[in-house]
Amino acid sequence: MRRRAAAAARAGRDIWFEAVTATDRFITPVNGAVIARIALSKPAINDCVTTLRQGSVERWPVAGEPGIPFCYRAAAGGMGYFSVVAPVGPSPGVLIINVQSF
């Protein structure tokens, strides 16, 4: 039943706030979307194209550190970047991200 609920939560989305345990939590691309960590805080589209060509991550651990930027390519093909706005906090935690689309 839990697996079915998780699959339903991911349907129609590009990223998933995956909580494996109360402390092991991840940003996980789903449904064909991809994400990649980038060093620039406000990348241009060409920066993200290059970064995504170099490879993507299956999932990224969400620690207490906000502001880490990621480029993304959505399942529908759109691109942009996002970063975590604030620490997630104790379980159950809330993930707040700032998304910029190109």
N, C-alpha and C positions, 0 to 999 in steps of 0.2 A: 504494500500500500504506500509506503514512504517513497519508493522509487517512482510510482505512478504520479504522486503529488509533485515530486521534483521535476519530472518531465513536463507536466502541465504548466508549472511555473516558468519553464524555459521557452515554451512555445511562443513563437512570434517575436522573440527578443534577440538581441545581438550579444549582450553580455549578461552574465548571471553572477549574483553575489552568492557564491557557494560556501555554505557553512558546514564543514565536515565535522567539526566539534565546536565547543564553545570558544576555543582559542585558535583553531586551524580554520581560517577563512580566506577565500580566494576570489579574485576577479577572473571569471572564466568566460572566454568567447564561446558562443554556441550557435547552432543553426547555420554554420558556414562562415560566420564572421571571423575576423582575425584581429589580433592586437599585438603591438610591439612597443617595448619601452624605448623612449627617445630622450636624448640628453637636453634638447632645447625646450624651454618652458612654453614658447609660443611658436611652434613649427609652421612653416609654409607647406602648401600641398606637395611641392617637390621634395621637401624633407621627409614627409610621411611616405611618399611613393618609394623613395630610396630605402627608407628604414624597413618598410613592409616587404620589399623585395629581398632584403638581407635575411629575413626570417621572422617568424612570429613565436609567441609563447602559447603553450597550452593553457596555462593559468598562472596568475601572479599572486603571491601571498599578500594579504592585506594586513600590514602591521600598523602600528600607531602613527606612521609617518605620512602626513598628507603632502600633496603637491607634486608627486611623481607623475610626469606626463607620459601618456601612451598615445600612439597613433592607432587608428582603427580603420578597417574596411568593413562596412556592414554587409550582411548577407545579400541585401538588394543592390550592393555596389557603391553606395555613398561612402565618402571618406571624411575624416576629421581627426580631432584629438580630444582627449579628456584627461582629467586629473581628479584625484580624490580631494575633496574640499576640507574635510576635518577627520580627526581620528575616529575610528569606528566605535570605540568604546566597548564596554563589557557586553557579554551575551545578553540578549539576542543581537544587539548592535544594529546600527543603521548605517548603510553606505550612502554617502552623498557625493555625487560627482558633478563636475562642471564639464559640459560637452560643447565643443565648438565644431560645427560642420563646415566643410568647404563647399 
